[in-house]
Amino acid sequence: MKALLKNKNGFTLIEVMVAMVILAGAIVTLNSSWSGNYSRINKAQINHNVAELLQKKITELEVFYRNKPLAEIKESDGGAFEGYPNYRWEMESQDFEMPDLTPILVGQDGGADELMITMIRTMSEYISKSVKEVKVSVLVKYKKKEVRYAVTTFFVDYTKELSLGAFGGGGG
């Protein structure tokens, strides 16, 4: 009888259990990697759509406000994208404020003379009146929350005349 048991060609319960644990571990690993890849693909698709929609909206605004005075640019606007139910856009504009460069000029070696400071202030005022800052945002509903992606651009009115004031000489 002992000889009969030694020649048995089947698997023991322990061997079957070890094989099941290895198989279960492999299935869990595969499932995890597939769901992770799906999540990454989904995020990549959202980022692609956002980039495309931001570019489209910025181009539409540039075309719409081309050759129009900066005063006609709305302070805020928004809406939905056709064909993209989970996406919407917002636009906010504000006057551009040129930073005061006087402290930088005065702090340099030798400082800055009054004429240079006046020129910089005149240019800063001109730039502030000639430039409008426009921020366009695309908002995406993703996993029960809304995520904002934004880009800022600047509209420049090249028709504004530079008042030279103290710098302009009389015709002659």
FIGU-756320 format. One line per field, with one value per atom (N, C-alpha, C): atom name; x, y, z; chain; residue number from 0. Coordinates in pm, 1 decimal. Layout:
// FIGU-756320
site	[CA  ...];
u	[X  ...];
v	[Y  ...];
w	[Z  ...];
unit	[A  ...];
pos	[NUM  ...];
//
This chain:
// FIGU-756320
site	[N  CA  C  N  CA  C  N  CA  C  N  CA  C  N  CA  C  N  CA  C  N  CA  C  N  CA  C  N  CA  C  N  CA  C  N  CA  C  N  CA  C  N  CA  C  N  CA  C  N  CA  C  N  CA  C  N  CA  C  N  CA  C  N  CA  C  N  CA  C  N  CA  C  N  CA  C  N  CA  C  N  CA  C  N  CA  C  N  CA  C  N  CA  C  N  CA  C  N  CA  C  N  CA  C  N  CA  C  N  CA  C  N  CA  C  N  CA  C  N  CA  C  N  CA  C  N  CA  C  N  CA  C  N  CA  C  N  CA  C  N  CA  C  N  CA  C  N  CA  C  N  CA  C  N  CA  C  N  CA  C  N  CA  C  N  CA  C  N  CA  C  N  CA  C  N  CA  C  N  CA  C  N  CA  C  N  CA  C  N  CA  C  N  CA  C  N  CA  C  N  CA  C  N  CA  C  N  CA  C  N  CA  C  N  CA  C  N  CA  C  N  CA  C  N  CA  C  N  CA  C  N  CA  C  N  CA  C  N  CA  C  N  CA  C  N  CA  C  N  CA  C  N  CA  C  N  CA  C  N  CA  C  N  CA  C  N  CA  C  N  CA  C  N  CA  C  N  CA  C  N  CA  C  N  CA  C  N  CA  C  N  CA  C  N  CA  C  N  CA  C  N  CA  C  N  CA  C  N  CA  C  N  CA  C  N  CA  C  N  CA  C  N  CA  C  N  CA  C  N  CA  C  N  CA  C  N  CA  C  N  CA  C  N  CA  C  N  CA  C  N  CA  C  N  CA  C  N  CA  C  N  CA  C  N  CA  C  N  CA  C  N  CA  C  N  CA  C  N  CA  C  N  CA  C  N  CA  C  N  CA  C  N  CA  C  N  CA  C  N  CA  C  N  CA  C  N  CA  C  N  CA  C  N  CA  C  N  CA  C  N  CA  C  N  CA  C  N  CA  C  N  CA  C  N  CA  C  N  CA  C  N  CA  C  N  CA  C  N  CA  C  N  CA  C  N  CA  C  N  CA  C  N  CA  C  N  CA  C  N  CA  C  N  CA  C  N  CA  C  N  CA  C  N  CA  C  N  CA  C  N  CA  C  N  CA  C  N  CA  C  N  CA  C  N  CA  C  N  CA  C  N  CA  C  N  CA  C  N  CA  C  N  CA  C  N  CA  C  N  CA  C  N  CA  C  N  CA  C  N  CA  C  N  CA  C  N  CA  C  N  CA  C  N  CA  C  N  CA  C  N  CA  C  N  CA  C  N  CA  C  N  CA  C  N  CA  C  N  CA  C  N  CA  C  N  CA  C  N  CA  C  N  CA  C  N  CA  C  N  CA  C];
u	[82.0  0.0  86.4  200.0  289.1  342.0  371.4  421.9  317.2  193.0  84.6  72.4  92.0  80.5  200.0  316.0  432.8  424.6  357.8  349.0  231.0  167.3  51.6  95.9  25.7  63.2  -19.8  -102.1  -188.0  -119.0  -190.4  -138.7  -192.2  -112.4  -159.1  -237.8  -309.8  -390.0  -300.7  -185.6  -91.6  -46.4  -13.8  30.2  -80.4  -202.5  -316.2  -336.4  -325.6  -343.2  -233.8  -109.2  0.9  -23.1  -66.1  -94.8  -208.3  -310.5  -423.4  -378.3  -291.3  -240.3  -159.6  -76.0  4.1  -87.7  -188.1  -283.4  -361.7  -406.8  -481.6  -393.5  -268.2  -175.5  -155.0  -142.9  -125.5  -249.6  -367.2  -492.0  -506.2  -476.1  -484.0  -385.5  -264.6  -163.9  -208.4  -259.8  -309.4  -425.2  -518.4  -633.5  -589.1  -494.9  -443.6  -376.1  -295.9  -226.6  -325.2  -426.8  -526.2  -605.2  -646.2  -723.7  -635.3  -508.5  -416.5  -395.8  -381.6  -367.0  -492.6  -607.4  -733.0  -741.7  -704.0  -706.7  -610.7  -491.1  -393.9  -442.6  -503.3  -557.2  -669.5  -754.6  -864.8  -811.9  -710.6  -651.6  -583.9  -517.7  -453.7  -558.3  -671.2  -779.1  -836.1  -853.2  -902.6  -803.1  -673.8  -572.5  -568.2  -582.8  -586.4  -707.1  -824.3  -944.9  -932.3  -877.8  -861.6  -768.3  -655.4  -560.5  -625.0  -697.6  -765.2  -871.7  -951.2  -1058.3  -1002.5  -894.5  -831.3  -778.2  -711.7  -657.9  -771.9  -877.4  -992.6  -1054.6  -1074.6  -1140.2  -1050.7  -920.9  -829.0  -830.1  -827.5  -830.2  -960.8  -1073.6  -1203.0  -1202.6  -1149.8  -1146.5  -1054.5  -939.4  -846.9  -911.1  -981.1  -1047.7  -1161.7  -1239.1  -1353.8  -1311.8  -1205.9  -1165.3  -1057.9  -1020.9  -919.9  -969.6  -881.4  -908.1  -1021.0  -1048.9  -1148.2  -1074.9  -1129.3  -1065.5  -1068.1  -969.3  -960.5  -1081.9  -1144.9  -1261.0  -1378.2  -1380.3  -1490.3  -1474.8  -1358.9  -1338.8  -1418.6  -1503.9  -1587.7  -1501.6  -1551.4  -1479.8  -1489.8  -1604.3  -1619.3  -1719.4  -1702.9  -1789.7  -1774.2  -1857.0  -1846.8  -1952.0  -1942.4  -2039.0  -1997.5  -2071.0  -2045.5  -1984.5  -1923.5  -1868.3  -1964.2  -1998.7  -2087.4  -2014.1  -2079.7  -2020.0  -1933.1  -1916.6  -1836.6  -1920.5  -2006.7  -2101.0  -2036.1  -1918.7  -1853.7  -1756.2  -1753.7  -1658.8  -1734.4  -1681.1  -1733.6  -1616.7  -1639.9  -1531.2  -1574.1  -1475.6  -1494.0  -1381.9  -1414.3  -1314.2  -1323.3  -1209.2  -1200.9  -1094.6  -1124.3  -1022.8  -1003.3  -886.1  -853.9  -748.1  -743.4  -640.3  -504.2  -408.8  -273.3  -204.5  -142.7  -69.5  79.5  145.8  290.1  353.8  443.9  508.1  596.9  612.4  695.6  843.0  912.6  1053.5  1149.5  1096.0  1179.5  1275.2  1231.4  1325.7  1443.1  1419.2  1527.9  1629.2  1579.1  1669.5  1748.3  1681.7  1747.9  1850.6  1823.7  1913.2  2038.2  2043.7  2161.3  2279.2  2398.8  2518.0  2500.2  2519.2  2506.1  2362.8  2266.2  2125.8  2071.0  1959.4  1894.9  1863.2  1883.0  1852.5  1701.6  1657.9  1515.6  1456.0  1533.3  1484.7  1455.0  1543.4  1522.9  1399.2  1382.0  1265.9  1137.3  1137.6  1019.2  988.6  1091.7  1070.6  1010.2  1061.4  1010.6  866.2  832.9  694.7  600.8  646.9  564.2  539.6  643.4  628.3  537.6  550.1  465.0  318.6  290.3  152.2  99.6  183.6  143.5  112.2  199.1  178.5  53.3  31.6  -87.1  -215.9  -214.0  -332.9  -348.4  -242.0  -243.5  -256.4  -254.5  -255.9  -368.8  -436.7  -542.2  -508.7  -514.9  -486.6  -616.3  -614.4  -733.7  -698.0  -775.0  -753.4  -872.3  -842.2  -944.8  -926.8  -1036.9  -1033.3  -1127.7  -1085.0  -1172.0  -1191.8  -1318.2  -1351.7  -1408.5  -1359.4  -1396.9  -1457.7  -1574.1  -1632.0  -1564.1  -1492.3  -1414.7  -1423.4  -1476.3  -1488.0  -1555.1  -1673.3  -1758.1  -1702.3  -1602.2  -1552.3  -1520.3  -1502.2  -1473.5  -1328.2  -1252.9  -1110.9  -1093.3  -1013.9  -992.5  -854.3  -852.9  -729.5  -737.6  -631.1  -638.7  -514.1  -532.9  -423.3  -449.7  -343.0  -355.3  -288.3  -354.7  -298.7  -315.8  -251.7  -256.7  -300.1  -397.6  -442.6  -377.0  -320.8  -248.3  -318.0  -342.3  -399.8  -283.4  -248.6  -134.9  -170.9  -296.6  -337.9  -323.1  -299.2  -282.4  -155.9  -169.4  -53.5  23.3  152.1  240.4  253.5  208.9  219.7  358.7  440.0  575.6  584.1  483.6  477.6  604.9  679.7  800.6  911.9  901.0  1008.5  990.4  866.6  839.4  883.6  948.3  989.3  889.5  893.0  803.3  849.2  758.5  793.3  875.4  959.6  1033.7  1115.6];
v	[-119.1  0.0  125.6  119.8  234.7  265.6  168.3  188.4  255.0  225.0  284.2  433.1  477.4  618.4  699.3  638.9  711.6  740.5  662.4  682.8  770.2  836.6  922.0  1040.6  1070.7  1177.1  1304.3  1319.7  1436.3  1544.5  1657.5  1768.6  1759.3  1803.5  1807.6  1936.0  1938.2  2056.3  2179.9  2166.0  2276.9  2332.2  2246.4  2291.7  2368.4  2321.6  2390.3  2527.3  2534.9  2662.5  2763.2  2720.9  2808.4  2859.2  2770.8  2811.5  2914.2  2896.4  2990.9  3127.8  3129.2  3256.5  3329.0  3258.4  3319.8  3373.7  3296.1  3338.7  3462.3  3463.6  3578.5  3703.6  3687.5  3801.6  3857.0  3769.3  3813.7  3887.0  3836.9  3902.0  4040.0  4051.6  4181.4  4279.9  4236.4  4323.8  4370.0  4278.5  4315.9  4414.5  4387.7  4476.7  4616.0  4622.7  4751.8  4828.5  4761.4  4831.6  4875.7  4796.8  4836.3  4958.1  4959.3  5073.9  5198.8  5181.1  5295.7  5352.3  5263.9  5309.9  5379.5  5327.4  5391.4  5531.8  5546.1  5677.6  5774.7  5729.0  5815.2  5854.1  5761.9  5792.2  5894.3  5879.6  5973.7  6113.9  6124.0  6254.9  6315.9  6233.7  6284.4  6338.2  6271.5  6318.3  6451.1  6463.7  6589.5  6701.5  6677.2  6780.1  6820.5  6724.2  6754.1  6842.4  6804.4  6883.9  7025.1  7037.4  7169.7  7256.9  7202.3  7279.6  7323.9  7235.2  7267.2  7374.5  7361.9  7458.9  7594.9  7596.5  7724.4  7794.7  7720.8  7780.3  7833.8  7756.6  7798.4  7926.7  7933.8  8050.0  8173.7  8159.4  8272.9  8324.7  8235.7  8276.8  8348.8  8296.6  8363.1  8504.3  8519.5  8652.2  8747.1  8697.7  8782.8  8829.9  8740.2  8777.3  8874.9  8849.4  8933.5  9076.0  9090.0  9222.9  9288.8  9226.3  9284.8  9420.9  9519.0  9655.2  9724.8  9681.7  9747.8  9811.5  9920.4  9982.8  9888.2  9904.1  9818.7  9834.4  9950.2  9975.8  9883.6  9828.1  9740.4  9597.7  9563.8  9428.7  9416.4  9315.3  9294.6  9263.7  9303.9  9272.1  9124.0  9063.2  8919.5  8863.8  8737.4  8669.6  8520.4  8441.1  8297.7  8224.9  8094.7  8013.7  7868.4  7792.2  7649.1  7621.7  7507.4  7463.5  7362.8  7385.6  7293.9  7161.3  7053.0  6921.2  6876.0  6960.1  6925.9  6955.8  6862.6  6891.1  6914.9  6862.1  6878.2  6995.1  7075.9  7186.3  7317.8  7421.5  7556.8  7653.8  7779.4  7877.0  8005.4  8075.7  8208.0  8297.8  8425.9  8524.2  8641.6  8688.8  8806.9  8898.3  9027.9  9121.5  9232.0  9289.1  9401.5  9487.0  9611.1  9699.7  9648.8  9659.1  9615.3  9722.8  9682.8  9778.6  9751.1  9847.6  9837.7  9859.2  9771.6  9790.5  9915.7  9975.0  10094.7  10052.3  10095.2  10059.0  10160.9  10269.3  10375.0  10323.7  10242.0  10195.8  10117.3  10043.0  9966.5  10061.3  10163.9  10259.5  10340.5  10383.4  10464.9  10380.4  10251.2  10164.3  10122.7  10147.7  10110.8  10201.8  10156.9  10238.5  10372.3  10477.6  10611.5  10662.1  10576.5  10619.0  10654.5  10721.2  10763.8  10911.8  10982.0  11124.0  11144.8  11264.9  11299.7  11275.6  11301.8  11281.7  11133.5  11046.0  10902.0  10855.7  10901.9  10863.3  10911.4  11032.9  11086.0  11005.5  10967.3  10886.6  10750.4  10688.4  10557.6  10569.6  10670.5  10689.0  10715.1  10794.9  10822.3  10694.6  10614.8  10488.0  10391.7  10389.2  10302.6  10342.0  10470.7  10518.4  10482.4  10500.0  10468.1  10318.9  10235.1  10090.2  10049.9  10109.1  10076.6  10111.8  10219.3  10260.8  10182.8  10124.0  10057.2  9905.2  9848.8  9704.1  9662.8  9554.9  9497.5  9350.5  9309.9  9171.9  9091.2  8978.7  8894.3  8752.4  8702.5  8566.9  8481.0  8373.1  8279.6  8149.2  8100.0  7975.1  7873.7  7748.5  7637.7  7557.0  7534.1  7458.4  7322.7  7216.9  7080.3  7013.7  6952.6  6871.2  6735.5  6703.1  6578.9  6521.1  6402.0  6332.4  6418.6  6467.3  6541.9  6677.7  6727.1  6861.6  6929.9  7059.9  7136.1  7182.8  7149.9  7183.8  7298.1  7398.7  7517.2  7513.8  7538.8  7557.0  7696.6  7774.1  7912.9  7952.5  8048.9  8108.8  8258.9  8337.0  8482.0  8532.9  8627.6  8691.2  8841.6  8914.8  9060.0  9114.5  9205.2  9274.2  9411.5  9448.3  9574.2  9662.5  9786.4  9884.8  9964.4  9930.5  9995.1  10131.4  10170.9  10299.9  10413.8  10383.0  10488.7  10568.2  10697.9  10783.8  10805.7  10808.4  10832.9  10982.1  11029.6  11171.0  11194.3  11267.2  11290.0  11401.7  11483.8  11587.3  11668.1  11646.5  11723.3  11691.5  11575.8  11535.1  11590.6  11618.9  11664.5  11807.7  11831.3  11968.2  12031.2  12156.4  12226.9  12205.7  12213.0  12199.0  12317.8  12298.4  12415.7  12396.9];
w	[0.0  0.0  0.0  72.4  75.1  -64.3  -142.0  -277.0  -364.1  -340.1  -417.6  -389.4  -266.5  -230.5  -283.3  -291.5  -339.9  -489.2  -565.7  -710.4  -751.4  -660.7  -689.0  -774.7  -884.9  -976.5  -958.9  -863.0  -841.7  -759.2  -737.0  -656.8  -515.1  -420.9  -282.3  -261.3  -152.5  -120.1  -102.6  -44.4  -24.9  -160.1  -252.6  -385.4  -458.2  -446.1  -508.3  -443.5  -312.5  -240.5  -280.5  -291.5  -332.3  -474.3  -561.6  -699.2  -703.5  -621.2  -616.1  -564.3  -464.2  -410.0  -517.1  -590.4  -697.6  -806.8  -844.9  -947.1  -900.8  -777.2  -723.2  -721.4  -681.8  -682.0  -821.4  -920.1  -1058.6  -1109.3  -1075.3  -1118.7  -1055.2  -927.2  -859.1  -921.7  -951.2  -1013.3  -1151.3  -1232.0  -1365.2  -1356.7  -1265.8  -1249.5  -1207.4  -1116.7  -1069.4  -1182.3  -1261.0  -1370.1  -1477.5  -1506.1  -1606.0  -1559.2  -1432.2  -1383.5  -1375.7  -1341.4  -1339.8  -1478.7  -1577.6  -1716.3  -1764.0  -1728.4  -1767.8  -1708.6  -1583.5  -1518.6  -1587.0  -1621.4  -1689.5  -1828.4  -1899.1  -2032.3  -2020.9  -1920.2  -1898.1  -1868.3  -1783.2  -1750.8  -1872.9  -1952.3  -2073.7  -2171.4  -2181.9  -2269.4  -2220.3  -2089.5  -2032.1  -2059.3  -2036.1  -2060.4  -2207.6  -2296.6  -2439.7  -2473.3  -2422.1  -2447.8  -2393.0  -2271.4  -2210.2  -2293.9  -2336.4  -2417.3  -2547.9  -2609.5  -2735.8  -2715.6  -2609.8  -2584.3  -2543.1  -2464.1  -2427.8  -2552.1  -2637.5  -2760.1  -2848.1  -2859.9  -2940.5  -2885.2  -2753.6  -2693.4  -2702.0  -2679.0  -2691.0  -2834.8  -2931.7  -3072.5  -3104.5  -3056.1  -3078.6  -3021.0  -2899.9  -2837.1  -2913.2  -2957.2  -3033.1  -3163.7  -3231.3  -3356.1  -3328.0  -3223.3  -3191.7  -3154.3  -3075.6  -3026.8  -3113.1  -3224.5  -3311.8  -3363.4  -3361.3  -3409.9  -3334.5  -3213.4  -3129.1  -3011.7  -2958.8  -2841.3  -2720.5  -2635.8  -2517.1  -2426.1  -2429.9  -2344.2  -2378.9  -2498.5  -2538.8  -2486.4  -2433.7  -2379.7  -2250.2  -2243.6  -2126.0  -2004.0  -1886.8  -1763.4  -1730.9  -1764.6  -1742.7  -1843.3  -1873.6  -1968.3  -1942.4  -2001.7  -1983.0  -2062.7  -2061.9  -2133.4  -2136.5  -2217.3  -2231.2  -2367.8  -2380.5  -2508.3  -2570.4  -2695.1  -2764.7  -2789.0  -2752.0  -2770.3  -2654.2  -2553.9  -2435.8  -2310.9  -2271.0  -2161.8  -2025.8  -2000.2  -1869.4  -1865.3  -1971.1  -1980.1  -1992.7  -1930.1  -1949.1  -1940.7  -1982.6  -1983.4  -1913.7  -1863.1  -1802.6  -1851.1  -1864.9  -1903.0  -1805.9  -1761.2  -1675.8  -1734.4  -1738.0  -1787.0  -1684.4  -1690.1  -1601.3  -1668.3  -1625.8  -1679.2  -1633.2  -1722.5  -1691.1  -1608.2  -1498.7  -1416.5  -1430.6  -1487.0  -1502.8  -1365.0  -1324.2  -1193.5  -1193.0  -1075.7  -1061.1  -1063.9  -1167.2  -1183.8  -1121.9  -1066.8  -1010.4  -903.1  -806.2  -703.4  -761.9  -868.4  -930.3  -992.1  -1061.0  -1125.2  -1023.2  -918.2  -816.2  -740.9  -723.0  -647.9  -724.0  -854.9  -932.3  -898.8  -937.4  -916.5  -986.1  -915.6  -972.0  -971.9  -940.3  -934.1  -1070.7  -1070.9  -1195.4  -1183.7  -1294.5  -1290.9  -1309.1  -1286.2  -1290.8  -1428.8  -1534.7  -1670.4  -1695.5  -1652.3  -1669.3  -1593.0  -1471.2  -1390.2  -1456.5  -1508.7  -1576.9  -1702.7  -1776.7  -1897.3  -1862.1  -1759.6  -1718.3  -1672.2  -1596.8  -1550.6  -1667.7  -1765.0  -1883.4  -1961.9  -1980.1  -2051.7  -1974.5  -1843.9  -1761.7  -1774.6  -1771.0  -1788.2  -1926.7  -2028.2  -2164.9  -2178.9  -2125.4  -2134.0  -2056.5  -1938.8  -1859.6  -1933.4  -2010.7  -2086.1  -2216.2  -2265.8  -2396.5  -2388.0  -2267.8  -2252.5  -2158.4  -2194.7  -2111.0  -2086.9  -1962.1  -1924.2  -1928.3  -1999.1  -2013.0  -1968.8  -1872.6  -1821.3  -1865.6  -1935.8  -1982.0  -1906.1  -1850.9  -1774.8  -1837.7  -1836.7  -1872.9  -1745.3  -1712.1  -1591.7  -1633.1  -1569.2  -1603.7  -1481.6  -1499.3  -1392.1  -1397.7  -1289.7  -1285.0  -1144.5  -1132.8  -1004.4  -898.2  -926.0  -831.8  -791.8  -861.6  -833.8  -965.8  -960.1  -1080.1  -1074.6  -1177.6  -1183.8  -1283.5  -1244.8  -1327.4  -1391.3  -1521.3  -1597.8  -1657.6  -1646.4  -1692.1  -1769.8  -1857.0  -1932.1  -1937.9  -1933.4  -1938.3  -2064.7  -2128.8  -2247.0  -2232.6  -2319.4  -2312.5  -2446.6  -2444.4  -2564.0  -2565.0  -2679.1  -2690.8  -2793.2  -2754.9  -2846.5  -2905.8  -3028.9  -3093.7  -3150.8  -3141.5  -3198.0  -3097.6  -2972.0  -2871.1  -2902.1  -2892.1  -2917.5  -2789.0  -2801.9  -2689.0  -2670.2  -2554.9  -2523.1  -2463.6  -2536.3  -2489.6  -2387.3  -2376.3  -2274.7  -2265.5  -2158.6  -2132.6  -2232.3  -2302.1  -2391.1  -2532.5  -2569.1  -2706.8  -2726.0  -2834.5  -2865.7  -2959.3  -2971.4  -3062.7  -3205.8  -3298.3  -3439.4  -3483.7  -3577.9  -3612.9  -3724.9];
unit	[A  A  A  A  A  A  A  A  A  A  A  A  A  A  A  A  A  A  A  A  A  A  A  A  A  A  A  A  A  A  A  A  A  A  A  A  A  A  A  A  A  A  A  A  A  A  A  A  A  A  A  A  A  A  A  A  A  A  A  A  A  A  A  A  A  A  A  A  A  A  A  A  A  A  A  A  A  A  A  A  A  A  A  A  A  A  A  A  A  A  A  A  A  A  A  A  A  A  A  A  A  A  A  A  A  A  A  A  A  A  A  A  A  A  A  A  A  A  A  A  A  A  A  A  A  A  A  A  A  A  A  A  A  A  A  A  A  A  A  A  A  A  A  A  A  A  A  A  A  A  A  A  A  A  A  A  A  A  A  A  A  A  A  A  A  A  A  A  A  A  A  A  A  A  A  A  A  A  A  A  A  A  A  A  A  A  A  A  A  A  A  A  A  A  A  A  A  A  A  A  A  A  A  A  A  A  A  A  A  A  A  A  A  A  A  A  A  A  A  A  A  A  A  A  A  A  A  A  A  A  A  A  A  A  A  A  A  A  A  A  A  A  A  A  A  A  A  A  A  A  A  A  A  A  A  A  A  A  A  A  A  A  A  A  A  A  A  A  A  A  A  A  A  A  A  A  A  A  A  A  A  A  A  A  A  A  A  A  A  A  A  A  A  A  A  A  A  A  A  A  A  A  A  A  A  A  A  A  A  A  A  A  A  A  A  A  A  A  A  A  A  A  A  A  A  A  A  A  A  A  A  A  A  A  A  A  A  A  A  A  A  A  A  A  A  A  A  A  A  A  A  A  A  A  A  A  A  A  A  A  A  A  A  A  A  A  A  A  A  A  A  A  A  A  A  A  A  A  A  A  A  A  A  A  A  A  A  A  A  A  A  A  A  A  A  A  A  A  A  A  A  A  A  A  A  A  A  A  A  A  A  A  A  A  A  A  A  A  A  A  A  A  A  A  A  A  A  A  A  A  A  A  A  A  A  A  A  A  A  A  A  A  A  A  A  A  A  A  A  A  A  A  A  A  A  A  A  A  A  A  A  A  A  A  A  A  A  A  A  A  A  A  A  A  A  A  A  A  A  A  A  A  A  A  A  A  A  A  A  A  A  A  A  A  A  A  A  A  A  A  A  A  A  A  A  A  A  A  A  A  A  A  A  A  A  A];
pos	[0  0  0  1  1  1  2  2  2  3  3  3  4  4  4  5  5  5  6  6  6  7  7  7  8  8  8  9  9  9  10  10  10  11  11  11  12  12  12  13  13  13  14  14  14  15  15  15  16  16  16  17  17  17  18  18  18  19  19  19  20  20  20  21  21  21  22  22  22  23  23  23  24  24  24  25  25  25  26  26  26  27  27  27  28  28  28  29  29  29  30  30  30  31  31  31  32  32  32  33  33  33  34  34  34  35  35  35  36  36  36  37  37  37  38  38  38  39  39  39  40  40  40  41  41  41  42  42  42  43  43  43  44  44  44  45  45  45  46  46  46  47  47  47  48  48  48  49  49  49  50  50  50  51  51  51  52  52  52  53  53  53  54  54  54  55  55  55  56  56  56  57  57  57  58  58  58  59  59  59  60  60  60  61  61  61  62  62  62  63  63  63  64  64  64  65  65  65  66  66  66  67  67  67  68  68  68  69  69  69  70  70  70  71  71  71  72  72  72  73  73  73  74  74  74  75  75  75  76  76  76  77  77  77  78  78  78  79  79  79  80  80  80  81  81  81  82  82  82  83  83  83  84  84  84  85  85  85  86  86  86  87  87  87  88  88  88  89  89  89  90  90  90  91  91  91  92  92  92  93  93  93  94  94  94  95  95  95  96  96  96  97  97  97  98  98  98  99  99  99  100  100  100  101  101  101  102  102  102  103  103  103  104  104  104  105  105  105  106  106  106  107  107  107  108  108  108  109  109  109  110  110  110  111  111  111  112  112  112  113  113  113  114  114  114  115  115  115  116  116  116  117  117  117  118  118  118  119  119  119  120  120  120  121  121  121  122  122  122  123  123  123  124  124  124  125  125  125  126  126  126  127  127  127  128  128  128  129  129  129  130  130  130  131  131  131  132  132  132  133  133  133  134  134  134  135  135  135  136  136  136  137  137  137  138  138  138  139  139  139  140  140  140  141  141  141  142  142  142  143  143  143  144  144  144  145  145  145  146  146  146  147  147  147  148  148  148  149  149  149  150  150  150  151  151  151  152  152  152  153  153  153  154  154  154  155  155  155  156  156  156  157  157  157  158  158  158  159  159  159  160  160  160  161  161  161  162  162  162  163  163  163  164  164  164  165  165  165  166  166  166  167  167  167  168  168  168  169  169  169  170  170  170  171  171  171];
//
